[in-house]
Amino acid sequence: MSTITVAVDAMGGDQAPGAVVAGAIQAARRGIPIKLTGPSAVLMASIEEQGGADVLDLTVVDAPEAVSMDESPLTAHRRKRGSSVRVAAALVGSGQAQALFSAGHTGATYLAARAEFGVISGVERPALAVTVPTRTGAAVLLDAGANLDCRAEHLCQFGVLGAAYARILLHVERPKVGLLSIGEEAGKGTDVVREAHALLERAPVDFLGNLEAREFFSGRADVIVCDGFTGNIALKVGEGLVEAAEEMLREEMGSQLVSQIRRGAPRGAQRRRGGRAWAFDTAGDRERNRDGRTTGRAGHRGQARRGPVLRRVPEP
């Protein structure tokens, strides 16, 4: 059994509380004590429905309120002291739990954690840390959005925090810390970035200097330091690039696959997909198969486009 109890905000997330309760049941069955916070009646019903009533390491702590994703985090923090995330954070602050988990409102979670159990000595501001994939494994990016405007001291502290995170959780013996900037030279960047560069050079970390955005996924740095505004944009640009690349690759691979099959198969050759018959036809084939439903791109002025397209063959 784990000696760490996790306080879980059961009302946070797009599919809460059902998905959160399901995960909590799985974790508790693996020996991790879980304290679920949220409306007791709702959570008990969800636990019962998912067959978790017999799980010993799962307890419910009543929290009658919840913070929705469209609420102001500061307003919710001030007005909803009985919210599930605030109650979960209070469990950590009182020592009843040692970790806090929430899939809900990031800003509300940030404020609740800071208010209920504060920050460690030497750290002025908490940061959002996100692991990002690199060519050599993974790196930790911070800040990813908690502090839009930072002083140089904050960036230096983020470097120390990130190095500790990479050493303990990513198992990097001596993490290399890079400061995200517009050039590798120490004199590049804003006044804050240049000042942070000087502080990181004296900090107890393996500081490699400035890191340009093109090296974000290179693996050169195990820790990438920046303010929350820059980090959040960099993170979302990366996410958008991956989505666009996947879509372009899917389209290209799909086009190539049809061409390869058309070249290698006799006319009228068919493939079974999901229980339906499919055939690859040229424009001439389509003239002879008007009873089938053709899918593909139209040519100039509505004329059939040359090359193979995918057609569903009517079921016999």
C-alpha positions in Angstrom: 0.0 0.0 0.0 1.2 3.5 -0.8 2.0 5.8 2.1 0.8 8.8 0.0 -2.9 9.7 0.0 -4.2 11.5 -3.0 -6.9 14.1 -2.7 -8.9 14.0 -6.0 -11.2 16.7 -7.2 -14.0 14.4 -8.4 -16.0 17.3 -10.0 -13.2 18.6 -12.2 -13.0 17.7 -15.9 -15.2 17.3 -19.0 -16.4 13.9 -18.0 -16.6 14.4 -14.3 -17.6 12.8 -12.0 -18.0 9.5 -13.8 -14.5 9.3 -15.5 -12.8 10.6 -12.4 -14.5 8.2 -10.1 -13.6 5.3 -12.4 -9.9 6.3 -12.3 -10.0 6.7 -8.6 -11.5 3.2 -8.2 -8.7 1.7 -10.3 -6.0 3.6 -8.3 -7.5 2.5 -5.0 -7.6 -1.1 -6.1 -3.8 -0.8 -6.7 -3.2 0.2 -3.2 -3.2 4.0 -3.5 -5.4 5.6 -0.8 -7.8 8.1 -2.5 -10.0 10.8 -1.0 -12.7 11.9 -3.5 -14.1 15.4 -3.0 -17.6 16.4 -4.3 -21.2 16.1 -3.4 -21.4 13.0 -1.3 -24.7 11.7 -2.7 -23.5 12.1 -6.3 -20.2 10.4 -5.7 -21.6 7.5 -3.7 -24.1 6.8 -6.4 -21.3 6.9 -9.0 -19.1 4.6 -7.0 -22.0 2.2 -6.5 -22.8 2.3 -10.2 -19.2 1.4 -11.2 -18.8 -1.4 -8.7 -16.5 0.3 -6.3 -18.5 0.1 -3.1 -16.2 -2.6 -1.8 -12.9 -0.7 -2.3 -11.4 0.0 1.1 -8.9 2.7 0.1 -11.5 5.0 -1.4 -13.3 7.5 0.8 -15.6 10.4 0.0 -15.3 13.9 1.5 -18.3 16.1 1.0 -17.8 19.3 -1.1 -21.2 20.8 -2.2 -19.9 23.2 -4.9 -18.0 22.8 -8.1 -16.0 25.3 -10.3 -17.1 25.3 -14.0 -14.6 25.8 -16.8 -16.1 29.2 -17.8 -15.9 30.7 -14.3 -13.4 33.3 -13.3 -10.8 31.5 -11.2 -10.4 34.4 -8.8 -14.2 34.9 -8.3 -14.7 31.1 -7.8 -11.8 31.0 -5.3 -13.3 33.8 -3.2 -17.0 32.8 -3.4 -16.8 28.9 -3.4 -14.9 27.9 -0.4 -16.8 24.6 -0.5 -15.8 23.8 -4.0 -14.5 20.3 -4.7 -11.0 21.6 -5.7 -10.7 23.9 -2.7 -11.7 21.1 -0.3 -9.2 18.7 -2.0 -6.5 21.3 -1.6 -7.4 21.8 2.1 -7.0 18.0 2.7 -3.4 18.4 1.6 -2.9 21.6 3.7 -4.2 19.8 6.8 -2.0 16.7 6.2 -4.8 14.4 5.5 -3.5 13.9 2.0 -0.1 14.4 0.4 -1.0 15.1 -3.2 -3.7 16.9 -5.1 -5.2 15.9 -8.4 -7.7 17.8 -10.5 -8.6 17.6 -14.2 -10.7 20.7 -13.9 -10.2 24.4 -14.0 -6.4 25.1 -14.1 -6.6 28.6 -12.6 -8.9 27.5 -9.8 -6.6 24.6 -9.0 -3.6 26.9 -8.9 -5.2 29.3 -6.6 -6.6 26.6 -4.3 -3.2 24.9 -4.0 -1.4 28.1 -3.2 -4.0 29.2 -0.7 -4.3 25.9 1.2 -0.7 24.6 1.3 1.4 27.4 -0.1 4.8 27.2 -1.8 8.1 25.8 -0.6 10.8 28.0 0.9 12.7 30.0 -1.7 9.9 29.9 -4.3 7.9 33.0 -4.9 5.5 31.7 -7.5 4.4 28.2 -8.4 4.7 27.2 -12.1 2.8 24.9 -14.4 5.1 22.1 -15.5 4.4 20.1 -18.6 6.5 17.3 -20.1 7.0 17.5 -23.8 8.4 14.9 -26.2 11.8 15.4 -27.7 14.1 13.6 -30.1 15.9 12.0 -27.2 13.0 11.4 -24.8 11.2 14.1 -22.9 11.8 17.6 -21.4 9.9 19.6 -18.8 8.6 23.0 -19.8 7.8 25.6 -17.2 6.0 27.9 -16.9 3.2 26.6 -19.2 0.6 29.3 -18.3 0.4 30.1 -14.6 2.4 33.3 -14.6 1.9 35.5 -17.7 4.4 38.1 -16.5 7.5 37.1 -14.6 10.6 38.7 -13.1 14.0 37.3 -13.7 14.1 35.8 -10.2 11.0 33.8 -11.0 12.5 32.4 -14.2 15.6 31.4 -12.2 13.5 29.6 -9.6 11.6 27.8 -12.4 14.9 26.5 -13.6 15.8 25.1 -10.2 12.3 23.6 -9.8 12.4 22.1 -13.3 15.8 20.5 -12.7 14.5 18.9 -9.5 11.4 17.6 -11.4 13.5 16.2 -14.3 15.9 14.5 -11.8 13.2 12.8 -9.7 10.5 12.1 -12.2 12.3 11.9 -15.6 15.3 10.1 -14.0 17.8 12.5 -15.6 20.9 12.4 -13.4 22.1 15.9 -14.3 19.4 17.8 -16.1 20.4 20.5 -18.6 18.5 23.7 -18.2 17.8 26.0 -21.2 16.3 29.5 -21.2 13.9 30.0 -24.1 14.9 33.1 -26.1 15.2 34.5 -29.6 18.9 33.6 -30.0 21.6 31.6 -28.4 23.8 34.6 -27.4 23.5 35.7 -23.8 22.6 39.3 -24.9 19.6 38.2 -26.9 16.0 38.6 -25.5 14.1 41.0 -23.3 15.6 42.7 -20.3 14.0 40.0 -18.1 15.4 37.2 -20.2 18.9 38.7 -20.2 18.8 39.2 -16.4 17.5 35.7 -15.9 20.3 34.3 -18.0 22.8 35.9 -15.6 21.0 34.5 -12.6 20.8 31.0 -14.0 24.5 31.0 -14.7 25.1 31.4 -10.9 22.2 29.0 -9.9 22.8 25.4 -8.7 21.8 23.9 -12.1 23.5 22.7 -15.2 22.6 25.8 -17.3 23.4 25.5 -21.0 22.4 29.0 -21.9 19.7 30.3 -24.2 17.5 27.9 -26.2 16.0 28.9 -29.5 12.4 27.9 -30.4 13.6 25.6 -33.2 15.4 23.5 -30.6 12.3 23.1 -28.5 11.9 19.4 -29.4 15.6 18.7 -30.1 16.4 17.2 -26.7 19.3 19.6 -26.2 17.6 20.7 -22.9 16.0 18.6 -20.3 14.3 21.7 -18.8 12.9 24.6 -20.8 12.4 27.8 -18.9 10.1 30.7 -19.9 7.3 32.9 -18.7 3.8 31.5 -18.8 2.7 33.6 -21.7 5.5 32.3 -23.9 5.2 28.7 -22.7 1.5 28.4 -23.3 1.8 29.7 -26.8 4.8 27.4 -27.5 2.9 24.4 -26.2 -0.2 25.1 -28.3 1.8 25.8 -31.4 3.4 22.4 -30.9 0.0 20.8 -30.5 -1.4 22.5 -33.5 1.6 21.5 -35.6 1.2 17.9 -34.7 -2.5 17.9 -35.6 -1.8 19.6 -38.9 1.1 17.2 -39.7 -1.1 14.2 -38.9 -3.9 15.4 -41.2 -1.5 16.2 -44.0 0.2 12.8 -43.6 -3.2 11.0 -43.5 -4.3 12.7 -46.7 -1.0 12.0 -48.5 -0.8 8.4 -47.4 -4.4 7.8 -48.3 -3.8 9.2 -51.8 -0.7 7.1 -52.3 -2.4 4.0 -51.0 -5.2 4.3 -53.5 -2.7 4.8 -56.3 -0.6 1.8 -55.3 -3.6 -0.5 -55.0 -4.9 0.7 -58.4 -1.6 0.0 -60.1 -1.2 -3.4 -58.5 -4.8 -4.7 -58.8 -6.8 -5.7 -61.8 -9.8 -3.7 -62.8 -12.7 -4.2 -60.5 -10.6 -5.7 -57.8 -12.4 -5.4 -54.5 -11.5 -5.1 -50.8 -13.6 -5.8 -47.8 -13.7 -3.0 -45.2 -16.0 -3.1 -42.2 -18.3 -5.7 -43.8 -18.8 -3.7 -47.0 -17.4 -4.3 -50.5 -15.2 -1.5 -52.0 -13.8 -1.1 -55.5 -11.2 1.2 -57.0 -12.4 2.7 -60.3 -11.1 5.1 -62.9 -13.3 7.7 -64.6 -14.2 5.2 -67.3 -15.2 2.6 -64.7 -17.6 5.0 -63.1 -19.5 5.4 -66.4 -20.2 1.6 -66.2 -21.1 1.6 -62.5 -23.7 4.2 -62.1 -25.6 2.0 -59.7 -22.7 2.2 -57.2 -22.1 5.2 -54.9 -18.8 6.9 -55.8 -16.8 9.0 -53.4 -14.0 11.3 -54.5 -13.2 14.8 -55.5 -15.0 16.4 -58.5 -12.9 17.5 -61.5 -13.1 20.8 -63.4 -16.6 22.0 -63.9 -18.1 18.9 -62.4 -16.4 16.5 -64.7 -15.0 13.2 -63.4 -11.5 13.5 -62.1 -8.9 11.3 -63.7 -7.2 8.6 -61.5 -8.6 6.1 -59.1 -11.3 6.8 -56.6 -13.0 4.7 -53.9 -16.5 3.4 -54.7 -18.9 1.4 -52.5 -20.3 -1.6 -54.3 -24.0 -2.3 -53.7 -24.6 -5.3 -51.5 -25.8 -8.4 -53.4 
